[in-house]
Amino acid sequence: MSKLIYVVDDDKNIRELVSMYIRKEGYSVKTFDNAEGVLAYFDKDKPDMLVIDIMLPGIDGYELCKKIRMTSDVPIIIISAKGDDIDKIVGFEIGADDYISKPFSPRELIARIKSIFKRTNAPQNTNKIKIKDILIVLDERRILHKGKEIEFTSKEFDLILYLSKNANKAYTREQLLKEVWKCDLDIKTRAVDDMIKRIRKKLQNSRCEFDITTIWGYGYKVES
């Protein structure tokens, strides 16, 4: 069964163009011109990914992303005419997995979609990292606690994996933005802090011993 991608944009021409390219790659597509439609339909046919424009009528793309993140870890790509660094950071802070600025090449968007699915799909062979009471299954991109999976977004998994592979080494927020988000910005952002807060909540809900340690005045690390 092909993966389902929601395309959310109030511009009919962009919806049709993006949908055409996505379908050519063998994916299924459901289009929406507003956030309310997405929220009403979401539980009826859950998508494998959403491509969301920021400038939507009514509930905007940022708010839609926030609402989805309250109940789902589905990958989200934000597209926007706003290309400023601060807009990208806001997108990352609210849980988006990627951000692409208009005007953009549909082929670039397809490449981003494939990249995210490549990271989230599970090959047959597995490599594992065991730290305290969690098991990170790299090739399946799963994190297990006492045999039970804890669900994380793609970017949350990337952050946990990066810190775990480099256990006992502290990283600044700027280093993590560059290495995990592939984002080299000179402005201050709480994207890292907000994501770690979400990760910690999930770990605490599962009563994990594993945690991400704050190095006050510097950054974060994972202790083995």
ChimeraX commands (.cxc) that place a marker at each C-alpha (Angstrom):
marker #1 position 0.00,0.00,0.00 radius 0.5
marker #1 position 1.43,3.38,-1.01 radius 0.5
marker #1 position 2.20,6.02,1.57 radius 0.5
marker #1 position -0.38,8.79,1.99 radius 0.5
marker #1 position 0.75,12.41,1.93 radius 0.5
marker #1 position -1.48,15.36,2.83 radius 0.5
marker #1 position -0.78,18.52,0.81 radius 0.5
marker #1 position -2.17,21.61,2.53 radius 0.5
marker #1 position -2.07,24.89,0.57 radius 0.5
marker #1 position -4.73,27.48,-0.23 radius 0.5
marker #1 position -3.20,28.06,-3.68 radius 0.5
marker #1 position -4.94,25.64,-6.07 radius 0.5
marker #1 position -2.13,25.79,-8.64 radius 0.5
marker #1 position 0.50,24.85,-6.07 radius 0.5
marker #1 position -1.69,22.05,-4.66 radius 0.5
marker #1 position -2.16,20.56,-8.11 radius 0.5
marker #1 position 1.49,20.91,-9.13 radius 0.5
marker #1 position 2.85,19.42,-5.91 radius 0.5
marker #1 position 0.26,16.62,-5.98 radius 0.5
marker #1 position 1.16,15.73,-9.55 radius 0.5
marker #1 position 4.86,15.34,-8.71 radius 0.5
marker #1 position 4.13,13.36,-5.55 radius 0.5
marker #1 position 1.80,10.95,-7.39 radius 0.5
marker #1 position 4.46,10.42,-10.07 radius 0.5
marker #1 position 6.66,8.97,-7.32 radius 0.5
marker #1 position 4.00,6.40,-6.44 radius 0.5
marker #1 position 2.59,8.07,-3.32 radius 0.5
marker #1 position -1.09,8.68,-2.60 radius 0.5
marker #1 position -2.18,12.29,-2.07 radius 0.5
marker #1 position -5.03,14.01,-0.25 radius 0.5
marker #1 position -5.25,17.78,-0.72 radius 0.5
marker #1 position -6.70,20.49,1.53 radius 0.5
marker #1 position -7.03,24.26,1.17 radius 0.5
marker #1 position -7.38,24.95,4.90 radius 0.5
marker #1 position -6.30,23.59,8.28 radius 0.5
marker #1 position -9.82,22.92,9.50 radius 0.5
marker #1 position -10.30,20.33,6.77 radius 0.5
marker #1 position -7.10,18.56,7.78 radius 0.5
marker #1 position -8.09,18.37,11.44 radius 0.5
marker #1 position -11.58,17.10,10.59 radius 0.5
marker #1 position -10.23,14.35,8.30 radius 0.5
marker #1 position -7.00,13.42,10.10 radius 0.5
marker #1 position -8.31,10.51,12.18 radius 0.5
marker #1 position -10.37,9.08,9.30 radius 0.5
marker #1 position -7.34,8.34,7.12 radius 0.5
marker #1 position -4.08,9.06,8.93 radius 0.5
marker #1 position -1.31,10.31,6.62 radius 0.5
marker #1 position 2.30,9.15,6.52 radius 0.5
marker #1 position 3.44,12.75,5.99 radius 0.5
marker #1 position 2.07,16.28,5.69 radius 0.5
marker #1 position 3.30,19.09,3.46 radius 0.5
marker #1 position 1.88,22.28,4.96 radius 0.5
marker #1 position 1.92,25.86,3.71 radius 0.5
marker #1 position 2.23,28.46,6.47 radius 0.5
marker #1 position -0.04,31.15,5.00 radius 0.5
marker #1 position -3.40,29.40,5.32 radius 0.5
marker #1 position -6.76,31.13,5.87 radius 0.5
marker #1 position -8.12,30.77,9.40 radius 0.5
marker #1 position -5.80,28.48,11.34 radius 0.5
marker #1 position -2.32,29.05,9.88 radius 0.5
marker #1 position 0.26,26.38,9.14 radius 0.5
marker #1 position 2.22,26.94,12.34 radius 0.5
marker #1 position -0.87,26.45,14.49 radius 0.5
marker #1 position -1.89,23.40,12.45 radius 0.5
marker #1 position 1.54,21.88,13.03 radius 0.5
marker #1 position 1.20,22.50,16.78 radius 0.5
marker #1 position -2.22,20.84,16.89 radius 0.5
marker #1 position -0.99,17.78,14.98 radius 0.5
marker #1 position 2.04,17.45,17.25 radius 0.5
marker #1 position -0.26,17.20,20.27 radius 0.5
marker #1 position -1.44,13.76,19.11 radius 0.5
marker #1 position 0.86,12.54,16.32 radius 0.5
marker #1 position 4.54,12.11,15.43 radius 0.5
marker #1 position 3.85,12.03,11.67 radius 0.5
marker #1 position 6.59,13.75,9.61 radius 0.5
marker #1 position 5.79,17.35,8.62 radius 0.5
marker #1 position 7.39,19.50,5.92 radius 0.5
marker #1 position 6.58,23.20,6.06 radius 0.5
marker #1 position 6.56,25.26,2.86 radius 0.5
marker #1 position 6.37,29.03,3.00 radius 0.5
marker #1 position 6.98,32.26,1.15 radius 0.5
marker #1 position 8.69,33.38,4.35 radius 0.5
marker #1 position 12.35,32.56,3.88 radius 0.5
marker #1 position 13.83,34.35,6.89 radius 0.5
marker #1 position 15.89,32.34,9.37 radius 0.5
marker #1 position 13.50,33.20,12.19 radius 0.5
marker #1 position 10.58,31.65,10.28 radius 0.5
marker #1 position 12.55,28.45,9.75 radius 0.5
marker #1 position 13.41,28.34,13.43 radius 0.5
marker #1 position 9.76,28.78,14.42 radius 0.5
marker #1 position 8.93,25.83,12.19 radius 0.5
marker #1 position 11.55,23.66,13.85 radius 0.5
marker #1 position 10.50,24.80,17.32 radius 0.5
marker #1 position 6.93,23.64,16.81 radius 0.5
marker #1 position 8.04,20.22,15.62 radius 0.5
marker #1 position 8.40,20.38,11.82 radius 0.5
marker #1 position 10.86,17.90,10.32 radius 0.5
marker #1 position 11.88,20.10,7.39 radius 0.5
marker #1 position 11.28,23.57,5.94 radius 0.5
marker #1 position 11.36,24.66,2.31 radius 0.5
marker #1 position 10.98,28.23,1.05 radius 0.5
marker #1 position 8.89,29.42,-1.90 radius 0.5
marker #1 position 9.55,29.58,-4.74 radius 0.5
marker #1 position 10.83,26.01,-4.73 radius 0.5
marker #1 position 11.46,23.28,-7.25 radius 0.5
marker #1 position 8.96,20.40,-6.98 radius 0.5
marker #1 position 11.93,18.09,-7.48 radius 0.5
marker #1 position 13.57,19.55,-4.39 radius 0.5
marker #1 position 10.40,18.88,-2.39 radius 0.5
marker #1 position 10.31,15.29,-3.68 radius 0.5
marker #1 position 13.94,14.87,-2.63 radius 0.5
marker #1 position 13.09,16.11,0.89 radius 0.5
marker #1 position 10.11,13.74,1.08 radius 0.5
marker #1 position 12.21,10.77,-0.02 radius 0.5
marker #1 position 14.95,11.70,2.45 radius 0.5
marker #1 position 12.53,11.69,5.39 radius 0.5
marker #1 position 10.92,8.41,4.32 radius 0.5
marker #1 position 14.38,6.88,3.84 radius 0.5
marker #1 position 15.24,7.76,7.44 radius 0.5
marker #1 position 11.97,6.43,8.80 radius 0.5
marker #1 position 11.73,3.22,6.75 radius 0.5
marker #1 position 13.16,0.08,8.32 radius 0.5
marker #1 position 15.75,-2.04,6.47 radius 0.5
marker #1 position 16.03,-5.75,7.30 radius 0.5
marker #1 position 19.33,-5.70,9.18 radius 0.5
marker #1 position 19.53,-3.96,12.54 radius 0.5
marker #1 position 22.24,-2.33,14.59 radius 0.5
marker #1 position 21.53,-1.44,18.18 radius 0.5
marker #1 position 22.74,0.92,20.87 radius 0.5
marker #1 position 21.95,0.08,24.50 radius 0.5
marker #1 position 22.16,2.96,26.97 radius 0.5
marker #1 position 20.84,2.50,30.50 radius 0.5
marker #1 position 17.31,1.14,30.13 radius 0.5
marker #1 position 16.61,2.01,26.49 radius 0.5
marker #1 position 17.51,0.19,23.30 radius 0.5
marker #1 position 17.96,2.22,20.11 radius 0.5
marker #1 position 17.37,0.10,17.01 radius 0.5
marker #1 position 19.17,2.16,14.40 radius 0.5
marker #1 position 18.02,0.65,11.11 radius 0.5
marker #1 position 14.41,0.42,12.25 radius 0.5
marker #1 position 14.61,3.88,13.84 radius 0.5
marker #1 position 12.87,2.64,16.97 radius 0.5
marker #1 position 13.53,3.27,20.65 radius 0.5
marker #1 position 12.49,0.56,23.09 radius 0.5
marker #1 position 12.10,0.66,26.86 radius 0.5
marker #1 position 11.80,-2.79,28.44 radius 0.5
marker #1 position 10.70,-4.14,25.06 radius 0.5
marker #1 position 8.01,-1.51,24.54 radius 0.5
marker #1 position 8.43,1.14,21.86 radius 0.5
marker #1 position 8.37,4.83,22.75 radius 0.5
marker #1 position 7.15,6.86,19.81 radius 0.5
marker #1 position 9.31,9.81,18.78 radius 0.5
marker #1 position 9.20,12.10,15.77 radius 0.5
marker #1 position 11.89,11.66,13.13 radius 0.5
marker #1 position 13.83,14.68,14.37 radius 0.5
marker #1 position 13.48,13.66,18.03 radius 0.5
marker #1 position 14.94,10.28,17.11 radius 0.5
marker #1 position 17.82,11.98,15.27 radius 0.5
marker #1 position 18.64,14.08,18.33 radius 0.5
marker #1 position 18.53,11.13,20.74 radius 0.5
marker #1 position 20.65,9.06,18.37 radius 0.5
marker #1 position 23.27,11.77,17.88 radius 0.5
marker #1 position 23.70,12.36,21.61 radius 0.5
marker #1 position 23.70,8.61,22.31 radius 0.5
marker #1 position 26.33,7.87,19.68 radius 0.5
marker #1 position 28.45,10.56,21.33 radius 0.5
marker #1 position 27.57,9.66,24.91 radius 0.5
marker #1 position 29.27,11.55,27.76 radius 0.5
marker #1 position 30.22,14.42,25.45 radius 0.5
marker #1 position 28.48,17.76,25.94 radius 0.5
marker #1 position 27.20,19.76,22.97 radius 0.5
marker #1 position 26.07,23.35,22.73 radius 0.5
marker #1 position 22.69,24.22,21.27 radius 0.5
marker #1 position 24.44,25.70,18.24 radius 0.5
marker #1 position 26.36,22.47,17.64 radius 0.5
marker #1 position 23.18,20.42,17.86 radius 0.5
marker #1 position 21.36,22.74,15.46 radius 0.5
marker #1 position 24.18,22.32,12.97 radius 0.5
marker #1 position 24.62,18.56,13.36 radius 0.5
marker #1 position 21.01,17.40,13.82 radius 0.5
marker #1 position 18.94,20.09,12.08 radius 0.5
marker #1 position 21.66,20.83,9.48 radius 0.5
marker #1 position 20.90,24.45,10.27 radius 0.5
marker #1 position 23.76,26.94,10.69 radius 0.5
marker #1 position 22.14,30.11,12.06 radius 0.5
marker #1 position 23.47,33.06,14.01 radius 0.5
marker #1 position 20.21,33.84,15.81 radius 0.5
marker #1 position 19.12,32.51,19.18 radius 0.5
marker #1 position 16.40,29.87,19.20 radius 0.5
marker #1 position 14.73,27.51,21.63 radius 0.5
marker #1 position 14.29,24.77,19.01 radius 0.5
marker #1 position 16.74,22.46,20.80 radius 0.5
marker #1 position 15.37,23.22,24.28 radius 0.5
marker #1 position 11.76,22.75,23.19 radius 0.5
marker #1 position 12.49,19.43,21.51 radius 0.5
marker #1 position 14.41,18.11,24.52 radius 0.5
marker #1 position 11.47,19.14,26.71 radius 0.5
marker #1 position 9.15,17.04,24.52 radius 0.5
marker #1 position 11.59,14.11,24.56 radius 0.5
marker #1 position 11.90,14.24,28.35 radius 0.5
marker #1 position 8.13,14.20,28.76 radius 0.5
marker #1 position 7.89,11.02,26.70 radius 0.5
marker #1 position 10.77,9.42,28.63 radius 0.5
marker #1 position 9.19,10.36,31.96 radius 0.5
marker #1 position 5.81,9.00,30.88 radius 0.5
marker #1 position 7.53,5.67,30.20 radius 0.5
marker #1 position 9.47,5.92,33.49 radius 0.5
marker #1 position 12.85,5.65,31.79 radius 0.5
marker #1 position 16.14,5.93,33.61 radius 0.5
marker #1 position 17.68,7.20,30.37 radius 0.5
marker #1 position 17.62,10.98,30.12 radius 0.5
marker #1 position 19.26,13.94,28.40 radius 0.5
marker #1 position 21.33,15.88,30.93 radius 0.5
marker #1 position 21.45,19.67,30.95 radius 0.5
marker #1 position 24.90,21.22,31.25 radius 0.5
marker #1 position 23.97,24.59,32.68 radius 0.5
marker #1 position 25.38,27.51,30.73 radius 0.5
marker #1 position 26.57,25.21,27.95 radius 0.5
marker #1 position 24.21,22.63,26.45 radius 0.5
marker #1 position 23.26,18.96,26.72 radius 0.5
marker #1 position 24.66,15.44,26.83 radius 0.5
marker #1 position 23.62,11.81,27.29 radius 0.5
marker #1 position 25.39,9.85,30.01 radius 0.5
marker #1 position 26.08,6.18,29.37 radius 0.5
marker link #1:1,2 radius 0.2
marker link #1:2,3 radius 0.2
marker link #1:3,4 radius 0.2
marker link #1:4,5 radius 0.2
marker link #1:5,6 radius 0.2
marker link #1:6,7 radius 0.2
marker link #1:7,8 radius 0.2
marker link #1:8,9 radius 0.2
marker link #1:9,10 radius 0.2
marker link #1:10,11 radius 0.2
marker link #1:11,12 radius 0.2
marker link #1:12,13 radius 0.2
marker link #1:13,14 radius 0.2
marker link #1:14,15 radius 0.2
marker link #1:15,16 radius 0.2
marker link #1:16,17 radius 0.2
marker link #1:17,18 radius 0.2
marker link #1:18,19 radius 0.2
marker link #1:19,20 radius 0.2
marker link #1:20,21 radius 0.2
marker link #1:21,22 radius 0.2
marker link #1:22,23 radius 0.2
marker link #1:23,24 radius 0.2
marker link #1:24,25 radius 0.2
marker link #1:25,26 radius 0.2
marker link #1:26,27 radius 0.2
marker link #1:27,28 radius 0.2
marker link #1:28,29 radius 0.2
marker link #1:29,30 radius 0.2
marker link #1:30,31 radius 0.2
marker link #1:31,32 radius 0.2
marker link #1:32,33 radius 0.2
marker link #1:33,34 radius 0.2
marker link #1:34,35 radius 0.2
marker link #1:35,36 radius 0.2
marker link #1:36,37 radius 0.2
marker link #1:37,38 radius 0.2
marker link #1:38,39 radius 0.2
marker link #1:39,40 radius 0.2
marker link #1:40,41 radius 0.2
marker link #1:41,42 radius 0.2
marker link #1:42,43 radius 0.2
marker link #1:43,44 radius 0.2
marker link #1:44,45 radius 0.2
marker link #1:45,46 radius 0.2
marker link #1:46,47 radius 0.2
marker link #1:47,48 radius 0.2
marker link #1:48,49 radius 0.2
marker link #1:49,50 radius 0.2
marker link #1:50,51 radius 0.2
marker link #1:51,52 radius 0.2
marker link #1:52,53 radius 0.2
marker link #1:53,54 radius 0.2
marker link #1:54,55 radius 0.2
marker link #1:55,56 radius 0.2
marker link #1:56,57 radius 0.2
marker link #1:57,58 radius 0.2
marker link #1:58,59 radius 0.2
marker link #1:59,60 radius 0.2
marker link #1:60,61 radius 0.2
marker link #1:61,62 radius 0.2
marker link #1:62,63 radius 0.2
marker link #1:63,64 radius 0.2
marker link #1:64,65 radius 0.2
marker link #1:65,66 radius 0.2
marker link #1:66,67 radius 0.2
marker link #1:67,68 radius 0.2
marker link #1:68,69 radius 0.2
marker link #1:69,70 radius 0.2
marker link #1:70,71 radius 0.2
marker link #1:71,72 radius 0.2
marker link #1:72,73 radius 0.2
marker link #1:73,74 radius 0.2
marker link #1:74,75 radius 0.2
marker link #1:75,76 radius 0.2
marker link #1:76,77 radius 0.2
marker link #1:77,78 radius 0.2
marker link #1:78,79 radius 0.2
marker link #1:79,80 radius 0.2
marker link #1:80,81 radius 0.2
marker link #1:81,82 radius 0.2
marker link #1:82,83 radius 0.2
marker link #1:83,84 radius 0.2
marker link #1:84,85 radius 0.2
marker link #1:85,86 radius 0.2
marker link #1:86,87 radius 0.2
marker link #1:87,88 radius 0.2
marker link #1:88,89 radius 0.2
marker link #1:89,90 radius 0.2
marker link #1:90,91 radius 0.2
marker link #1:91,92 radius 0.2
marker link #1:92,93 radius 0.2
marker link #1:93,94 radius 0.2
marker link #1:94,95 radius 0.2
marker link #1:95,96 radius 0.2
marker link #1:96,97 radius 0.2
marker link #1:97,98 radius 0.2
marker link #1:98,99 radius 0.2
marker link #1:99,100 radius 0.2
marker link #1:100,101 radius 0.2
marker link #1:101,102 radius 0.2
marker link #1:102,103 radius 0.2
marker link #1:103,104 radius 0.2
marker link #1:104,105 radius 0.2
marker link #1:105,106 radius 0.2
marker link #1:106,107 radius 0.2
marker link #1:107,108 radius 0.2
marker link #1:108,109 radius 0.2
marker link #1:109,110 radius 0.2
marker link #1:110,111 radius 0.2
marker link #1:111,112 radius 0.2
marker link #1:112,113 radius 0.2
marker link #1:113,114 radius 0.2
marker link #1:114,115 radius 0.2
marker link #1:115,116 radius 0.2
marker link #1:116,117 radius 0.2
marker link #1:117,118 radius 0.2
marker link #1:118,119 radius 0.2
marker link #1:119,120 radius 0.2
marker link #1:120,121 radius 0.2
marker link #1:121,122 radius 0.2
marker link #1:122,123 radius 0.2
marker link #1:123,124 radius 0.2
marker link #1:124,125 radius 0.2
marker link #1:125,126 radius 0.2
marker link #1:126,127 radius 0.2
marker link #1:127,128 radius 0.2
marker link #1:128,129 radius 0.2
marker link #1:129,130 radius 0.2
marker link #1:130,131 radius 0.2
marker link #1:131,132 radius 0.2
marker link #1:132,133 radius 0.2
marker link #1:133,134 radius 0.2
marker link #1:134,135 radius 0.2
marker link #1:135,136 radius 0.2
marker link #1:136,137 radius 0.2
marker link #1:137,138 radius 0.2
marker link #1:138,139 radius 0.2
marker link #1:139,140 radius 0.2
marker link #1:140,141 radius 0.2
marker link #1:141,142 radius 0.2
marker link #1:142,143 radius 0.2
marker link #1:143,144 radius 0.2
marker link #1:144,145 radius 0.2
marker link #1:145,146 radius 0.2
marker link #1:146,147 radius 0.2
marker link #1:147,148 radius 0.2
marker link #1:148,149 radius 0.2
marker link #1:149,150 radius 0.2
marker link #1:150,151 radius 0.2
marker link #1:151,152 radius 0.2
marker link #1:152,153 radius 0.2
marker link #1:153,154 radius 0.2
marker link #1:154,155 radius 0.2
marker link #1:155,156 radius 0.2
marker link #1:156,157 radius 0.2
marker link #1:157,158 radius 0.2
marker link #1:158,159 radius 0.2
marker link #1:159,160 radius 0.2
marker link #1:160,161 radius 0.2
marker link #1:161,162 radius 0.2
marker link #1:162,163 radius 0.2
marker link #1:163,164 radius 0.2
marker link #1:164,165 radius 0.2
marker link #1:165,166 radius 0.2
marker link #1:166,167 radius 0.2
marker link #1:167,168 radius 0.2
marker link #1:168,169 radius 0.2
marker link #1:169,170 radius 0.2
marker link #1:170,171 radius 0.2
marker link #1:171,172 radius 0.2
marker link #1:172,173 radius 0.2
marker link #1:173,174 radius 0.2
marker link #1:174,175 radius 0.2
marker link #1:175,176 radius 0.2
marker link #1:176,177 radius 0.2
marker link #1:177,178 radius 0.2
marker link #1:178,179 radius 0.2
marker link #1:179,180 radius 0.2
marker link #1:180,181 radius 0.2
marker link #1:181,182 radius 0.2
marker link #1:182,183 radius 0.2
marker link #1:183,184 radius 0.2
marker link #1:184,185 radius 0.2
marker link #1:185,186 radius 0.2
marker link #1:186,187 radius 0.2
marker link #1:187,188 radius 0.2
marker link #1:188,189 radius 0.2
marker link #1:189,190 radius 0.2
marker link #1:190,191 radius 0.2
marker link #1:191,192 radius 0.2
marker link #1:192,193 radius 0.2
marker link #1:193,194 radius 0.2
marker link #1:194,195 radius 0.2
marker link #1:195,196 radius 0.2
marker link #1:196,197 radius 0.2
marker link #1:197,198 radius 0.2
marker link #1:198,199 radius 0.2
marker link #1:199,200 radius 0.2
marker link #1:200,201 radius 0.2
marker link #1:201,202 radius 0.2
marker link #1:202,203 radius 0.2
marker link #1:203,204 radius 0.2
marker link #1:204,205 radius 0.2
marker link #1:205,206 radius 0.2
marker link #1:206,207 radius 0.2
marker link #1:207,208 radius 0.2
marker link #1:208,209 radius 0.2
marker link #1:209,210 radius 0.2
marker link #1:210,211 radius 0.2
marker link #1:211,212 radius 0.2
marker link #1:212,213 radius 0.2
marker link #1:213,214 radius 0.2
marker link #1:214,215 radius 0.2
marker link #1:215,216 radius 0.2
marker link #1:216,217 radius 0.2
marker link #1:217,218 radius 0.2
marker link #1:218,219 radius 0.2
marker link #1:219,220 radius 0.2
marker link #1:220,221 radius 0.2
marker link #1:221,222 radius 0.2
marker link #1:222,223 radius 0.2
marker link #1:223,224 radius 0.2
view
